[in-house]
Structures are given as C-alpha cells and as structure tokens.
C-alpha cells in the first residue's frame, strides 16, 4: 500500500546522508545553506564526510547513517548529499521494517535510484526524485526553477508538467494512469535479476540518464524490453538524456531513432522531453504516487507526495 510521508514545517530538522560517493565538501556546505533558507535545521550523518576509495565511507558506515536518520524521531526528512556509486551495495542489508515504521521524506536521484526502488517496493513509502545538495544545489549554476520544486515538501501540490515547462515529443499516443516509478536507466538495468528488480506492472515508468552513447542506451532499453518491463508499463516518461549524442555521428543511430525503435510500436503513451534528471532546470517529482500521462494533452499530472 502507498504510504505518503508527512509534509515539512518551518523549523523542522532534516538529515543529510551520503549513501554513495564522497561529496565535495565545499558544494555540500552551500547545499546545507540552501536547506536553511527554507527554514529548516540540518543534521549531518556521522559519516557524511568519510571517504573510502570511491565510496563515502565503507558499507557499514553508510548503512549506519541511513538507519540512524530513519530511526531519529527528530528528523523529518532525509536528503542525499550526492550520487556517484554505492547505494546498490547496501540495499540488501537495509532494515526495511525500520523504514516502514518511521516514514519520512527521502530525497535524491541518479545512483539513489537503487534506494527509491527498494524502499518503495519493500515498504510502500513515497520517495522523491530531485537534485542533491552537493552534486546540484551547491553548484554555482543551480537555478530558481529547480529551487521552487522543494516547496512541494512544505505544501502538498499536484505537479502539472506540460509544454509550459519544456518542449515535449509524443513518441506513442495514448493516455494512462498509474504510480510513477523508475529513475536512472543504467541503475534500473543493474537491478534486473535481483530481489530489487523494478516492478513496472501497470505503472508509469520514468527513465533518464547522462553521458551514455546511443548504443549503450539501446542495450539498456533492449534489456528492459526482453525482460517485459516496457510491455508491463502503463506508460513511459522519458526524462533528460544529456551528453548522449555519439561522437561518431556517421556510424551511430541518433537518440531520437533509438527512442522510436523501442517505443513507437507500444500501445500506450510515451512522451519524451521532460526536464527531469541530470539537467537544469531539474523538475523534482515524487515516486509512488498516482499520475496521469496523456499524449493528447501533452501532459503529466502527478498527485502530491506528502500529506
């Protein structure tokens, strides 16, 4: 059953963890300042500033911060410092009963896709796909449109995404409703064949990625196709795929051609062009709430992720 976390209020304390790669500490400080401008108090995980090779602390340390933030009754929300790599290493050791008993806002994207999927499928908790403190918010080019999306945590609101926000391309016609699920495409594929493989049955499947060549995206989509994930989905939302055009243009299919090869024949709505992912602006959305995707209206409407 879907479980929405409680909204934030001015003066609430929010926790910050680094479940993947080590954060840039200068950018992290700027990101923490942003949270304070929202009227929030900040509590850092004990191991956020640790470094263990390409990981922000070893698996036990990163897992400990995750559990402690969910267990702490004073923490109303948990924000991830950044992505990179590492969350897939801890999904099998998370105490999901603790998460379910302490539902609260959980926010991040990219490598955090592993946690979005496992948390939702193990507990029903709605989570949020949005820019992170170090890798996005703490950078000089972080923009006002992306900032505005944090207001959905303070006041429940329906997200209405249409061409007023960005040009959208209809790849397959139709209208469908269902929970929004998904995240980073390569991470979704990494989860195939594991206990945390994404369930797309009757869902609106969202996908985005960054820096992957068209042939790599082709292989990812093919994996999902062969596994029945595209057929199972009620509709498909294609987010931002920045840095994906091949350097060998003459010998490559375009990203648009890859999309058409995999999606035009599907008897369900498929729309591309959503500025959700490794991009600016980055429009944040909840995962696990009901939504409607319509090719006729060229729109995506998502119900609030908090109550």
Secondary structure, DSSP 4 states (H G I P E B T S, - for coil): --BPBPPP-TT-EEEEE-SSSPPPHHHHHHHHHHHHHTT-EEEE-TTTT--BTTBSS-HHHHHHHHHHHHH-TTEEEEEE---SS-GGGTGGG--HHHHHHT--EEEE-GGGHHHHHHHHHHH-B-EEE---IIIIITSTT--HHHHHGGGGGTS---EEESTTTS--EEEE--EEEEEEEEEEHHHHHHTTTSTTPPP-TTSEEEEEEES--HHHHHHHHHHHHHTTHHHH-SEEEEEEEET-S-S-GGGS--HHHHHHHHHTTSSS-EEE----SSSSS---EEESSEEEEETTTTEEEE--SB-
